[in-house]
């Protein structure tokens, strides 16, 4: 089981330890929010931006912080953003699906939104598979490209409705 709690200043060093280089930062954060190397000042601006809620992910069985996730309200449709399981040993164990479901539960029950989206790079097959298991579908009209270290990355947009999320949880 997981819980989402707001990221705080005393979490900054752990957060920074998860991002080792510019490519990892681009995969996690995209081109605009944070710059490598990440500083406390950048993180302070990040967590105090009123257009987003930034969470740390806590694994309840060990009470350890294993990652980060964000609900982004910059656009009319809320977006799941910057989802990272920072502890490499915790990846590939189904935690991503739990994290996404926790985030959608907040959006669809606490905040009463009817739909949400996210962006994921097309080469991130594990991420795409995780999001599809939760009920997201690819929206081909909203893909875009970004360049990192001379390589072009295609960001796919994926959407989900509250109705589809509820149906997927029942199956």
Phi and psi in radians as a Rosetta constraint file:
Dihedral C 1 N 2 CA 2 C 2 CIRCULARHARMONIC -2.198 0.35
Dihedral N 2 CA 2 C 2 N 3 CIRCULARHARMONIC 2.721 0.35
Dihedral C 2 N 3 CA 3 C 3 CIRCULARHARMONIC -2.312 0.35
Dihedral N 3 CA 3 C 3 N 4 CIRCULARHARMONIC 2.633 0.35
Dihedral C 3 N 4 CA 4 C 4 CIRCULARHARMONIC -1.896 0.35
Dihedral N 4 CA 4 C 4 N 5 CIRCULARHARMONIC 2.196 0.35
Dihedral C 4 N 5 CA 5 C 5 CIRCULARHARMONIC -2.234 0.35
Dihedral N 5 CA 5 C 5 N 6 CIRCULARHARMONIC 2.610 0.35
Dihedral C 5 N 6 CA 6 C 6 CIRCULARHARMONIC -1.049 0.35
Dihedral N 6 CA 6 C 6 N 7 CIRCULARHARMONIC 2.380 0.35
Dihedral C 6 N 7 CA 7 C 7 CIRCULARHARMONIC -1.176 0.35
Dihedral N 7 CA 7 C 7 N 8 CIRCULARHARMONIC 2.391 0.35
Dihedral C 7 N 8 CA 8 C 8 CIRCULARHARMONIC -2.181 0.35
Dihedral N 8 CA 8 C 8 N 9 CIRCULARHARMONIC 2.930 0.35
Dihedral C 8 N 9 CA 9 C 9 CIRCULARHARMONIC -0.971 0.35
Dihedral N 9 CA 9 C 9 N 10 CIRCULARHARMONIC -0.668 0.35
Dihedral C 9 N 10 CA 10 C 10 CIRCULARHARMONIC -1.237 0.35
Dihedral N 10 CA 10 C 10 N 11 CIRCULARHARMONIC -0.041 0.35
Dihedral C 10 N 11 CA 11 C 11 CIRCULARHARMONIC -1.698 0.35
Dihedral N 11 CA 11 C 11 N 12 CIRCULARHARMONIC -0.093 0.35
Dihedral C 11 N 12 CA 12 C 12 CIRCULARHARMONIC -1.060 0.35
Dihedral N 12 CA 12 C 12 N 13 CIRCULARHARMONIC -0.762 0.35
Dihedral C 12 N 13 CA 13 C 13 CIRCULARHARMONIC -1.105 0.35
Dihedral N 13 CA 13 C 13 N 14 CIRCULARHARMONIC -0.738 0.35
Dihedral C 13 N 14 CA 14 C 14 CIRCULARHARMONIC -1.102 0.35
Dihedral N 14 CA 14 C 14 N 15 CIRCULARHARMONIC -0.805 0.35
Dihedral C 14 N 15 CA 15 C 15 CIRCULARHARMONIC -0.956 0.35
Dihedral N 15 CA 15 C 15 N 16 CIRCULARHARMONIC -0.873 0.35
Dihedral C 15 N 16 CA 16 C 16 CIRCULARHARMONIC -1.102 0.35
Dihedral N 16 CA 16 C 16 N 17 CIRCULARHARMONIC -0.520 0.35
Dihedral C 16 N 17 CA 17 C 17 CIRCULARHARMONIC -1.196 0.35
Dihedral N 17 CA 17 C 17 N 18 CIRCULARHARMONIC -0.328 0.35
Dihedral C 17 N 18 CA 18 C 18 CIRCULARHARMONIC -1.406 0.35
Dihedral N 18 CA 18 C 18 N 19 CIRCULARHARMONIC -0.364 0.35
Dihedral C 18 N 19 CA 19 C 19 CIRCULARHARMONIC -1.864 0.35
Dihedral N 19 CA 19 C 19 N 20 CIRCULARHARMONIC 1.908 0.35
Dihedral C 19 N 20 CA 20 C 20 CIRCULARHARMONIC -1.640 0.35
Dihedral N 20 CA 20 C 20 N 21 CIRCULARHARMONIC -0.362 0.35
Dihedral C 20 N 21 CA 21 C 21 CIRCULARHARMONIC -2.785 0.35
Dihedral N 21 CA 21 C 21 N 22 CIRCULARHARMONIC 3.087 0.35
Dihedral C 21 N 22 CA 22 C 22 CIRCULARHARMONIC -1.085 0.35
Dihedral N 22 CA 22 C 22 N 23 CIRCULARHARMONIC -0.686 0.35
Dihedral C 22 N 23 CA 23 C 23 CIRCULARHARMONIC -1.127 0.35
Dihedral N 23 CA 23 C 23 N 24 CIRCULARHARMONIC -0.735 0.35
Dihedral C 23 N 24 CA 24 C 24 CIRCULARHARMONIC -1.096 0.35
Dihedral N 24 CA 24 C 24 N 25 CIRCULARHARMONIC -0.689 0.35
Dihedral C 24 N 25 CA 25 C 25 CIRCULARHARMONIC -1.137 0.35
Dihedral N 25 CA 25 C 25 N 26 CIRCULARHARMONIC -0.733 0.35
Dihedral C 25 N 26 CA 26 C 26 CIRCULARHARMONIC -1.088 0.35
Dihedral N 26 CA 26 C 26 N 27 CIRCULARHARMONIC -0.761 0.35
Dihedral C 26 N 27 CA 27 C 27 CIRCULARHARMONIC -1.082 0.35
Dihedral N 27 CA 27 C 27 N 28 CIRCULARHARMONIC -0.733 0.35
Dihedral C 27 N 28 CA 28 C 28 CIRCULARHARMONIC -1.355 0.35
Dihedral N 28 CA 28 C 28 N 29 CIRCULARHARMONIC -0.799 0.35
Dihedral C 28 N 29 CA 29 C 29 CIRCULARHARMONIC -1.983 0.35
Dihedral N 29 CA 29 C 29 N 30 CIRCULARHARMONIC -0.178 0.35
Dihedral C 29 N 30 CA 30 C 30 CIRCULARHARMONIC 1.317 0.35
Dihedral N 30 CA 30 C 30 N 31 CIRCULARHARMONIC -2.984 0.35
Dihedral C 30 N 31 CA 31 C 31 CIRCULARHARMONIC -1.507 0.35
Dihedral N 31 CA 31 C 31 N 32 CIRCULARHARMONIC -0.157 0.35
Dihedral C 31 N 32 CA 32 C 32 CIRCULARHARMONIC -1.963 0.35
Dihedral N 32 CA 32 C 32 N 33 CIRCULARHARMONIC -0.577 0.35
Dihedral C 32 N 33 CA 33 C 33 CIRCULARHARMONIC -1.385 0.35
Dihedral N 33 CA 33 C 33 N 34 CIRCULARHARMONIC -0.892 0.35
Dihedral C 33 N 34 CA 34 C 34 CIRCULARHARMONIC -2.166 0.35
Dihedral N 34 CA 34 C 34 N 35 CIRCULARHARMONIC 2.636 0.35
Dihedral C 34 N 35 CA 35 C 35 CIRCULARHARMONIC -2.082 0.35
Dihedral N 35 CA 35 C 35 N 36 CIRCULARHARMONIC 2.546 0.35
Dihedral C 35 N 36 CA 36 C 36 CIRCULARHARMONIC -1.549 0.35
Dihedral N 36 CA 36 C 36 N 37 CIRCULARHARMONIC 2.391 0.35
Dihedral C 36 N 37 CA 37 C 37 CIRCULARHARMONIC -1.324 0.35
Dihedral N 37 CA 37 C 37 N 38 CIRCULARHARMONIC 2.531 0.35
Dihedral C 37 N 38 CA 38 C 38 CIRCULARHARMONIC -1.249 0.35
Dihedral N 38 CA 38 C 38 N 39 CIRCULARHARMONIC 2.380 0.35
Dihedral C 38 N 39 CA 39 C 39 CIRCULARHARMONIC -1.984 0.35
Dihedral N 39 CA 39 C 39 N 40 CIRCULARHARMONIC 2.850 0.35
Dihedral C 39 N 40 CA 40 C 40 CIRCULARHARMONIC -1.064 0.35
Dihedral N 40 CA 40 C 40 N 41 CIRCULARHARMONIC -0.635 0.35
Dihedral C 40 N 41 CA 41 C 41 CIRCULARHARMONIC -1.104 0.35
Dihedral N 41 CA 41 C 41 N 42 CIRCULARHARMONIC -0.734 0.35
Dihedral C 41 N 42 CA 42 C 42 CIRCULARHARMONIC -1.085 0.35
Dihedral N 42 CA 42 C 42 N 43 CIRCULARHARMONIC -0.781 0.35
Dihedral C 42 N 43 CA 43 C 43 CIRCULARHARMONIC -1.152 0.35
Dihedral N 43 CA 43 C 43 N 44 CIRCULARHARMONIC -0.625 0.35
Dihedral C 43 N 44 CA 44 C 44 CIRCULARHARMONIC -1.087 0.35
Dihedral N 44 CA 44 C 44 N 45 CIRCULARHARMONIC -0.797 0.35
Dihedral C 44 N 45 CA 45 C 45 CIRCULARHARMONIC -1.081 0.35
Dihedral N 45 CA 45 C 45 N 46 CIRCULARHARMONIC -0.701 0.35
Dihedral C 45 N 46 CA 46 C 46 CIRCULARHARMONIC -1.066 0.35
Dihedral N 46 CA 46 C 46 N 47 CIRCULARHARMONIC -0.853 0.35
Dihedral C 46 N 47 CA 47 C 47 CIRCULARHARMONIC -1.384 0.35
Dihedral N 47 CA 47 C 47 N 48 CIRCULARHARMONIC -0.256 0.35
Dihedral C 47 N 48 CA 48 C 48 CIRCULARHARMONIC -1.769 0.35
Dihedral N 48 CA 48 C 48 N 49 CIRCULARHARMONIC 0.024 0.35
Dihedral C 48 N 49 CA 49 C 49 CIRCULARHARMONIC -1.225 0.35
Dihedral N 49 CA 49 C 49 N 50 CIRCULARHARMONIC 2.071 0.35
Dihedral C 49 N 50 CA 50 C 50 CIRCULARHARMONIC -1.286 0.35
Dihedral N 50 CA 50 C 50 N 51 CIRCULARHARMONIC -0.006 0.35
Dihedral C 50 N 51 CA 51 C 51 CIRCULARHARMONIC -1.581 0.35
Dihedral N 51 CA 51 C 51 N 52 CIRCULARHARMONIC 0.023 0.35
Dihedral C 51 N 52 CA 52 C 52 CIRCULARHARMONIC -2.554 0.35
Dihedral N 52 CA 52 C 52 N 53 CIRCULARHARMONIC 2.688 0.35
Dihedral C 52 N 53 CA 53 C 53 CIRCULARHARMONIC -2.072 0.35
Dihedral N 53 CA 53 C 53 N 54 CIRCULARHARMONIC 2.071 0.35
Dihedral C 53 N 54 CA 54 C 54 CIRCULARHARMONIC -1.821 0.35
Dihedral N 54 CA 54 C 54 N 55 CIRCULARHARMONIC 2.198 0.35
Dihedral C 54 N 55 CA 55 C 55 CIRCULARHARMONIC -2.004 0.35
Dihedral N 55 CA 55 C 55 N 56 CIRCULARHARMONIC 2.618 0.35
Dihedral C 55 N 56 CA 56 C 56 CIRCULARHARMONIC -1.713 0.35
Dihedral N 56 CA 56 C 56 N 57 CIRCULARHARMONIC 2.593 0.35
Dihedral C 56 N 57 CA 57 C 57 CIRCULARHARMONIC -1.823 0.35
Dihedral N 57 CA 57 C 57 N 58 CIRCULARHARMONIC 2.151 0.35
Dihedral C 57 N 58 CA 58 C 58 CIRCULARHARMONIC -1.943 0.35
Dihedral N 58 CA 58 C 58 N 59 CIRCULARHARMONIC 2.187 0.35
Dihedral C 58 N 59 CA 59 C 59 CIRCULARHARMONIC -1.459 0.35
Dihedral N 59 CA 59 C 59 N 60 CIRCULARHARMONIC 1.971 0.35
Dihedral C 59 N 60 CA 60 C 60 CIRCULARHARMONIC -1.155 0.35
Dihedral N 60 CA 60 C 60 N 61 CIRCULARHARMONIC -0.604 0.35
Dihedral C 60 N 61 CA 61 C 61 CIRCULARHARMONIC -1.115 0.35
Dihedral N 61 CA 61 C 61 N 62 CIRCULARHARMONIC -0.464 0.35
Dihedral C 61 N 62 CA 62 C 62 CIRCULARHARMONIC -2.059 0.35
Dihedral N 62 CA 62 C 62 N 63 CIRCULARHARMONIC -0.130 0.35
Dihedral C 62 N 63 CA 63 C 63 CIRCULARHARMONIC 1.049 0.35
Dihedral N 63 CA 63 C 63 N 64 CIRCULARHARMONIC 0.482 0.35
Dihedral C 63 N 64 CA 64 C 64 CIRCULARHARMONIC -1.761 0.35
Dihedral N 64 CA 64 C 64 N 65 CIRCULARHARMONIC 2.628 0.35
Dihedral C 64 N 65 CA 65 C 65 CIRCULARHARMONIC -1.468 0.35
Dihedral N 65 CA 65 C 65 N 66 CIRCULARHARMONIC 2.115 0.35
Dihedral C 65 N 66 CA 66 C 66 CIRCULARHARMONIC -1.983 0.35
Dihedral N 66 CA 66 C 66 N 67 CIRCULARHARMONIC -0.120 0.35
Dihedral C 66 N 67 CA 67 C 67 CIRCULARHARMONIC -3.095 0.35
Dihedral N 67 CA 67 C 67 N 68 CIRCULARHARMONIC -2.896 0.35
Dihedral C 67 N 68 CA 68 C 68 CIRCULARHARMONIC -2.473 0.35
Dihedral N 68 CA 68 C 68 N 69 CIRCULARHARMONIC 2.605 0.35
Dihedral C 68 N 69 CA 69 C 69 CIRCULARHARMONIC -2.709 0.35
Dihedral N 69 CA 69 C 69 N 70 CIRCULARHARMONIC 2.666 0.35
Dihedral C 69 N 70 CA 70 C 70 CIRCULARHARMONIC -2.359 0.35
Dihedral N 70 CA 70 C 70 N 71 CIRCULARHARMONIC 2.423 0.35
Dihedral C 70 N 71 CA 71 C 71 CIRCULARHARMONIC -1.763 0.35
Dihedral N 71 CA 71 C 71 N 72 CIRCULARHARMONIC 2.168 0.35
Dihedral C 71 N 72 CA 72 C 72 CIRCULARHARMONIC -1.974 0.35
Dihedral N 72 CA 72 C 72 N 73 CIRCULARHARMONIC 2.224 0.35
Dihedral C 72 N 73 CA 73 C 73 CIRCULARHARMONIC -2.044 0.35
Dihedral N 73 CA 73 C 73 N 74 CIRCULARHARMONIC 0.518 0.35
Dihedral C 73 N 74 CA 74 C 74 CIRCULARHARMONIC -1.247 0.35
Dihedral N 74 CA 74 C 74 N 75 CIRCULARHARMONIC -0.506 0.35
Dihedral C 74 N 75 CA 75 C 75 CIRCULARHARMONIC -1.942 0.35
Dihedral N 75 CA 75 C 75 N 76 CIRCULARHARMONIC 2.903 0.35
Dihedral C 75 N 76 CA 76 C 76 CIRCULARHARMONIC -1.013 0.35
Dihedral N 76 CA 76 C 76 N 77 CIRCULARHARMONIC -0.597 0.35
Dihedral C 76 N 77 CA 77 C 77 CIRCULARHARMONIC -1.670 0.35
Dihedral N 77 CA 77 C 77 N 78 CIRCULARHARMONIC 2.168 0.35
Dihedral C 77 N 78 CA 78 C 78 CIRCULARHARMONIC -1.131 0.35
Dihedral N 78 CA 78 C 78 N 79 CIRCULARHARMONIC 2.642 0.35
Dihedral C 78 N 79 CA 79 C 79 CIRCULARHARMONIC -2.227 0.35
Dihedral N 79 CA 79 C 79 N 80 CIRCULARHARMONIC 2.392 0.35
Dihedral C 79 N 80 CA 80 C 80 CIRCULARHARMONIC -1.440 0.35
Dihedral N 80 CA 80 C 80 N 81 CIRCULARHARMONIC 2.194 0.35
Dihedral C 80 N 81 CA 81 C 81 CIRCULARHARMONIC -2.385 0.35
Dihedral N 81 CA 81 C 81 N 82 CIRCULARHARMONIC 2.765 0.35
Dihedral C 81 N 82 CA 82 C 82 CIRCULARHARMONIC 0.838 0.35
Dihedral N 82 CA 82 C 82 N 83 CIRCULARHARMONIC 0.920 0.35
Dihedral C 82 N 83 CA 83 C 83 CIRCULARHARMONIC -1.542 0.35
Dihedral N 83 CA 83 C 83 N 84 CIRCULARHARMONIC 2.152 0.35
Dihedral C 83 N 84 CA 84 C 84 CIRCULARHARMONIC -2.502 0.35
Dihedral N 84 CA 84 C 84 N 85 CIRCULARHARMONIC 2.181 0.35
Dihedral C 84 N 85 CA 85 C 85 CIRCULARHARMONIC -1.613 0.35
Dihedral N 85 CA 85 C 85 N 86 CIRCULARHARMONIC 1.760 0.35
Dihedral C 85 N 86 CA 86 C 86 CIRCULARHARMONIC -1.262 0.35
Dihedral N 86 CA 86 C 86 N 87 CIRCULARHARMONIC -0.566 0.35
Dihedral C 86 N 87 CA 87 C 87 CIRCULARHARMONIC -1.384 0.35
Dihedral N 87 CA 87 C 87 N 88 CIRCULARHARMONIC 1.858 0.35
Dihedral C 87 N 88 CA 88 C 88 CIRCULARHARMONIC -0.986 0.35
Dihedral N 88 CA 88 C 88 N 89 CIRCULARHARMONIC -0.583 0.35
Dihedral C 88 N 89 CA 89 C 89 CIRCULARHARMONIC -1.210 0.35
Dihedral N 89 CA 89 C 89 N 90 CIRCULARHARMONIC -0.219 0.35
Dihedral C 89 N 90 CA 90 C 90 CIRCULARHARMONIC -1.699 0.35
Dihedral N 90 CA 90 C 90 N 91 CIRCULARHARMONIC -0.100 0.35
Dihedral C 90 N 91 CA 91 C 91 CIRCULARHARMONIC -1.341 0.35
Dihedral N 91 CA 91 C 91 N 92 CIRCULARHARMONIC 2.661 0.35
Dihedral C 91 N 92 CA 92 C 92 CIRCULARHARMONIC 1.311 0.35
Dihedral N 92 CA 92 C 92 N 93 CIRCULARHARMONIC 0.339 0.35
Dihedral C 92 N 93 CA 93 C 93 CIRCULARHARMONIC -2.058 0.35
Dihedral N 93 CA 93 C 93 N 94 CIRCULARHARMONIC 0.255 0.35
Dihedral C 93 N 94 CA 94 C 94 CIRCULARHARMONIC 1.484 0.35
Dihedral N 94 CA 94 C 94 N 95 CIRCULARHARMONIC 0.075 0.35
Dihedral C 94 N 95 CA 95 C 95 CIRCULARHARMONIC -1.236 0.35
Dihedral N 95 CA 95 C 95 N 96 CIRCULARHARMONIC -0.544 0.35
Dihedral C 95 N 96 CA 96 C 96 CIRCULARHARMONIC -1.013 0.35
Dihedral N 96 CA 96 C 96 N 97 CIRCULARHARMONIC -0.761 0.35
Dihedral C 96 N 97 CA 97 C 97 CIRCULARHARMONIC -1.093 0.35
Dihedral N 97 CA 97 C 97 N 98 CIRCULARHARMONIC -0.715 0.35
Dihedral C 97 N 98 CA 98 C 98 CIRCULARHARMONIC -1.102 0.35
Dihedral N 98 CA 98 C 98 N 99 CIRCULARHARMONIC -0.735 0.35
Dihedral C 98 N 99 CA 99 C 99 CIRCULARHARMONIC -1.084 0.35
Dihedral N 99 CA 99 C 99 N 100 CIRCULARHARMONIC -0.852 0.35
Dihedral C 99 N 100 CA 100 C 100 CIRCULARHARMONIC -1.077 0.35
Dihedral N 100 CA 100 C 100 N 101 CIRCULARHARMONIC -0.740 0.35
Dihedral C 100 N 101 CA 101 C 101 CIRCULARHARMONIC -1.105 0.35
Dihedral N 101 CA 101 C 101 N 102 CIRCULARHARMONIC -0.678 0.35
Dihedral C 101 N 102 CA 102 C 102 CIRCULARHARMONIC -1.098 0.35
Dihedral N 102 CA 102 C 102 N 103 CIRCULARHARMONIC -0.728 0.35
Dihedral C 102 N 103 CA 103 C 103 CIRCULARHARMONIC -1.150 0.35
Dihedral N 103 CA 103 C 103 N 104 CIRCULARHARMONIC -0.751 0.35
Dihedral C 103 N 104 CA 104 C 104 CIRCULARHARMONIC -1.175 0.35
Dihedral N 104 CA 104 C 104 N 105 CIRCULARHARMONIC -0.628 0.35
Dihedral C 104 N 105 CA 105 C 105 CIRCULARHARMONIC -1.031 0.35
Dihedral N 105 CA 105 C 105 N 106 CIRCULARHARMONIC -0.754 0.35
Dihedral C 105 N 106 CA 106 C 106 CIRCULARHARMONIC -1.080 0.35
Dihedral N 106 CA 106 C 106 N 107 CIRCULARHARMONIC -0.848 0.35
Dihedral C 106 N 107 CA 107 C 107 CIRCULARHARMONIC -1.100 0.35
Dihedral N 107 CA 107 C 107 N 108 CIRCULARHARMONIC -0.790 0.35
Dihedral C 107 N 108 CA 108 C 108 CIRCULARHARMONIC -1.509 0.35
Dihedral N 108 CA 108 C 108 N 109 CIRCULARHARMONIC -0.407 0.35
Dihedral C 108 N 109 CA 109 C 109 CIRCULARHARMONIC -1.899 0.35
Dihedral N 109 CA 109 C 109 N 110 CIRCULARHARMONIC -0.918 0.35
Dihedral C 109 N 110 CA 110 C 110 CIRCULARHARMONIC -1.216 0.35
Dihedral N 110 CA 110 C 110 N 111 CIRCULARHARMONIC -0.722 0.35
Dihedral C 110 N 111 CA 111 C 111 CIRCULARHARMONIC -1.796 0.35
Dihedral N 111 CA 111 C 111 N 112 CIRCULARHARMONIC -0.150 0.35
Dihedral C 111 N 112 CA 112 C 112 CIRCULARHARMONIC 1.041 0.35
Dihedral N 112 CA 112 C 112 N 113 CIRCULARHARMONIC 0.630 0.35
Dihedral C 112 N 113 CA 113 C 113 CIRCULARHARMONIC -1.373 0.35
Dihedral N 113 CA 113 C 113 N 114 CIRCULARHARMONIC 2.765 0.35
Dihedral C 113 N 114 CA 114 C 114 CIRCULARHARMONIC -1.857 0.35
Dihedral N 114 CA 114 C 114 N 115 CIRCULARHARMONIC -0.229 0.35
Dihedral C 114 N 115 CA 115 C 115 CIRCULARHARMONIC -2.698 0.35
Dihedral N 115 CA 115 C 115 N 116 CIRCULARHARMONIC 2.838 0.35
Dihedral C 115 N 116 CA 116 C 116 CIRCULARHARMONIC -2.656 0.35
Dihedral N 116 CA 116 C 116 N 117 CIRCULARHARMONIC 2.906 0.35
Dihedral C 116 N 117 CA 117 C 117 CIRCULARHARMONIC -2.504 0.35
Dihedral N 117 CA 117 C 117 N 118 CIRCULARHARMONIC 3.104 0.35
Dihedral C 117 N 118 CA 118 C 118 CIRCULARHARMONIC -2.758 0.35
Dihedral N 118 CA 118 C 118 N 119 CIRCULARHARMONIC 2.873 0.35
Dihedral C 118 N 119 CA 119 C 119 CIRCULARHARMONIC -2.053 0.35
Dihedral N 119 CA 119 C 119 N 120 CIRCULARHARMONIC 2.499 0.35
Dihedral C 119 N 120 CA 120 C 120 CIRCULARHARMONIC -2.544 0.35
Dihedral N 120 CA 120 C 120 N 121 CIRCULARHARMONIC 2.444 0.35
Dihedral C 120 N 121 CA 121 C 121 CIRCULARHARMONIC -1.223 0.35
Dihedral N 121 CA 121 C 121 N 122 CIRCULARHARMONIC 2.471 0.35
Dihedral C 121 N 122 CA 122 C 122 CIRCULARHARMONIC -1.096 0.35
Dihedral N 122 CA 122 C 122 N 123 CIRCULARHARMONIC -0.401 0.35
Dihedral C 122 N 123 CA 123 C 123 CIRCULARHARMONIC -1.445 0.35
Dihedral N 123 CA 123 C 123 N 124 CIRCULARHARMONIC -0.149 0.35
Dihedral C 123 N 124 CA 124 C 124 CIRCULARHARMONIC -1.498 0.35
Dihedral N 124 CA 124 C 124 N 125 CIRCULARHARMONIC 1.250 0.35
Dihedral C 124 N 125 CA 125 C 125 CIRCULARHARMONIC -1.079 0.35
Dihedral N 125 CA 125 C 125 N 126 CIRCULARHARMONIC -0.655 0.35
Dihedral C 125 N 126 CA 126 C 126 CIRCULARHARMONIC -1.132 0.35
Dihedral N 126 CA 126 C 126 N 127 CIRCULARHARMONIC -0.726 0.35
Dihedral C 126 N 127 CA 127 C 127 CIRCULARHARMONIC -1.107 0.35
Dihedral N 127 CA 127 C 127 N 128 CIRCULARHARMONIC -0.805 0.35
Dihedral C 127 N 128 CA 128 C 128 CIRCULARHARMONIC -1.040 0.35
Dihedral N 128 CA 128 C 128 N 129 CIRCULARHARMONIC -0.796 0.35
Dihedral C 128 N 129 CA 129 C 129 CIRCULARHARMONIC -1.066 0.35
Dihedral N 129 CA 129 C 129 N 130 CIRCULARHARMONIC -0.730 0.35
Dihedral C 129 N 130 CA 130 C 130 CIRCULARHARMONIC -1.052 0.35
Dihedral N 130 CA 130 C 130 N 131 CIRCULARHARMONIC -0.859 0.35
Dihedral C 130 N 131 CA 131 C 131 CIRCULARHARMONIC -1.126 0.35
Dihedral N 131 CA 131 C 131 N 132 CIRCULARHARMONIC -0.649 0.35
Dihedral C 131 N 132 CA 132 C 132 CIRCULARHARMONIC -1.146 0.35
Dihedral N 132 CA 132 C 132 N 133 CIRCULARHARMONIC -0.652 0.35
Dihedral C 132 N 133 CA 133 C 133 CIRCULARHARMONIC -1.069 0.35
Dihedral N 133 CA 133 C 133 N 134 CIRCULARHARMONIC -0.580 0.35
Dihedral C 133 N 134 CA 134 C 134 CIRCULARHARMONIC -1.335 0.35
Dihedral N 134 CA 134 C 134 N 135 CIRCULARHARMONIC -0.430 0.35
Dihedral C 134 N 135 CA 135 C 135 CIRCULARHARMONIC 2.196 0.35
Dihedral N 135 CA 135 C 135 N 136 CIRCULARHARMONIC -0.004 0.35
Dihedral C 135 N 136 CA 136 C 136 CIRCULARHARMONIC -1.203 0.35
Dihedral N 136 CA 136 C 136 N 137 CIRCULARHARMONIC 2.576 0.35
Dihedral C 136 N 137 CA 137 C 137 CIRCULARHARMONIC -2.211 0.35
Dihedral N 137 CA 137 C 137 N 138 CIRCULARHARMONIC 2.640 0.35
Dihedral C 137 N 138 CA 138 C 138 CIRCULARHARMONIC -1.292 0.35
Dihedral N 138 CA 138 C 138 N 139 CIRCULARHARMONIC 2.339 0.35
Dihedral C 138 N 139 CA 139 C 139 CIRCULARHARMONIC -1.843 0.35
Dihedral N 139 CA 139 C 139 N 140 CIRCULARHARMONIC 1.655 0.35
Dihedral C 139 N 140 CA 140 C 140 CIRCULARHARMONIC -1.129 0.35
Dihedral N 140 CA 140 C 140 N 141 CIRCULARHARMONIC -0.354 0.35
Dihedral C 140 N 141 CA 141 C 141 CIRCULARHARMONIC -1.259 0.35
Dihedral N 141 CA 141 C 141 N 142 CIRCULARHARMONIC -0.305 0.35
Dihedral C 141 N 142 CA 142 C 142 CIRCULARHARMONIC -1.991 0.35
Dihedral N 142 CA 142 C 142 N 143 CIRCULARHARMONIC 0.405 0.35
Dihedral C 142 N 143 CA 143 C 143 CIRCULARHARMONIC -1.335 0.35
Dihedral N 143 CA 143 C 143 N 144 CIRCULARHARMONIC 2.711 0.35
Dihedral C 143 N 144 CA 144 C 144 CIRCULARHARMONIC -2.572 0.35
Dihedral N 144 CA 144 C 144 N 145 CIRCULARHARMONIC 2.957 0.35
Dihedral C 144 N 145 CA 145 C 145 CIRCULARHARMONIC -2.072 0.35
Dihedral N 145 CA 145 C 145 N 146 CIRCULARHARMONIC 2.634 0.35
Dihedral C 145 N 146 CA 146 C 146 CIRCULARHARMONIC -2.460 0.35
Dihedral N 146 CA 146 C 146 N 147 CIRCULARHARMONIC 2.709 0.35
Dihedral C 146 N 147 CA 147 C 147 CIRCULARHARMONIC -1.991 0.35
Dihedral N 147 CA 147 C 147 N 148 CIRCULARHARMONIC 2.315 0.35
Dihedral C 147 N 148 CA 148 C 148 CIRCULARHARMONIC -2.321 0.35
Dihedral N 148 CA 148 C 148 N 149 CIRCULARHARMONIC 2.131 0.35
Dihedral C 148 N 149 CA 149 C 149 CIRCULARHARMONIC 0.879 0.35
Dihedral N 149 CA 149 C 149 N 150 CIRCULARHARMONIC 0.735 0.35
Dihedral C 149 N 150 CA 150 C 150 CIRCULARHARMONIC 1.424 0.35
Dihedral N 150 CA 150 C 150 N 151 CIRCULARHARMONIC 0.018 0.35
Dihedral C 150 N 151 CA 151 C 151 CIRCULARHARMONIC -1.913 0.35
Dihedral N 151 CA 151 C 151 N 152 CIRCULARHARMONIC 2.367 0.35
Dihedral C 151 N 152 CA 152 C 152 CIRCULARHARMONIC -1.548 0.35
Dihedral N 152 CA 152 C 152 N 153 CIRCULARHARMONIC 2.236 0.35
Dihedral C 152 N 153 CA 153 C 153 CIRCULARHARMONIC -1.956 0.35
Dihedral N 153 CA 153 C 153 N 154 CIRCULARHARMONIC 2.397 0.35
Dihedral C 153 N 154 CA 154 C 154 CIRCULARHARMONIC -1.746 0.35
Dihedral N 154 CA 154 C 154 N 155 CIRCULARHARMONIC 2.118 0.35
Dihedral C 154 N 155 CA 155 C 155 CIRCULARHARMONIC -1.695 0.35
Dihedral N 155 CA 155 C 155 N 156 CIRCULARHARMONIC 2.081 0.35
Dihedral C 155 N 156 CA 156 C 156 CIRCULARHARMONIC -1.555 0.35
Dihedral N 156 CA 156 C 156 N 157 CIRCULARHARMONIC 2.467 0.35
Dihedral C 156 N 157 CA 157 C 157 CIRCULARHARMONIC -1.699 0.35
Dihedral N 157 CA 157 C 157 N 158 CIRCULARHARMONIC 2.349 0.35
Dihedral C 157 N 158 CA 158 C 158 CIRCULARHARMONIC -2.201 0.35
Dihedral N 158 CA 158 C 158 N 159 CIRCULARHARMONIC 2.458 0.35
Dihedral C 158 N 159 CA 159 C 159 CIRCULARHARMONIC -2.177 0.35
Dihedral N 159 CA 159 C 159 N 160 CIRCULARHARMONIC 2.778 0.35
Dihedral C 159 N 160 CA 160 C 160 CIRCULARHARMONIC -2.624 0.35
Dihedral N 160 CA 160 C 160 N 161 CIRCULARHARMONIC 2.523 0.35
Dihedral C 160 N 161 CA 161 C 161 CIRCULARHARMONIC -1.794 0.35
Dihedral N 161 CA 161 C 161 N 162 CIRCULARHARMONIC 2.781 0.35
Dihedral C 161 N 162 CA 162 C 162 CIRCULARHARMONIC -1.023 0.35
Dihedral N 162 CA 162 C 162 N 163 CIRCULARHARMONIC -0.730 0.35
Dihedral C 162 N 163 CA 163 C 163 CIRCULARHARMONIC -1.055 0.35
Dihedral N 163 CA 163 C 163 N 164 CIRCULARHARMONIC -0.820 0.35
Dihedral C 163 N 164 CA 164 C 164 CIRCULARHARMONIC -1.154 0.35
Dihedral N 164 CA 164 C 164 N 165 CIRCULARHARMONIC -0.669 0.35
Dihedral C 164 N 165 CA 165 C 165 CIRCULARHARMONIC -1.063 0.35
Dihedral N 165 CA 165 C 165 N 166 CIRCULARHARMONIC -0.790 0.35
Dihedral C 165 N 166 CA 166 C 166 CIRCULARHARMONIC -1.111 0.35
Dihedral N 166 CA 166 C 166 N 167 CIRCULARHARMONIC -0.722 0.35
Dihedral C 166 N 167 CA 167 C 167 CIRCULARHARMONIC -1.098 0.35
Dihedral N 167 CA 167 C 167 N 168 CIRCULARHARMONIC -0.754 0.35
Dihedral C 167 N 168 CA 168 C 168 CIRCULARHARMONIC -1.127 0.35
Dihedral N 168 CA 168 C 168 N 169 CIRCULARHARMONIC -0.627 0.35
Dihedral C 168 N 169 CA 169 C 169 CIRCULARHARMONIC -1.164 0.35
Dihedral N 169 CA 169 C 169 N 170 CIRCULARHARMONIC -0.443 0.35
Dihedral C 169 N 170 CA 170 C 170 CIRCULARHARMONIC -1.433 0.35
Dihedral N 170 CA 170 C 170 N 171 CIRCULARHARMONIC -0.305 0.35
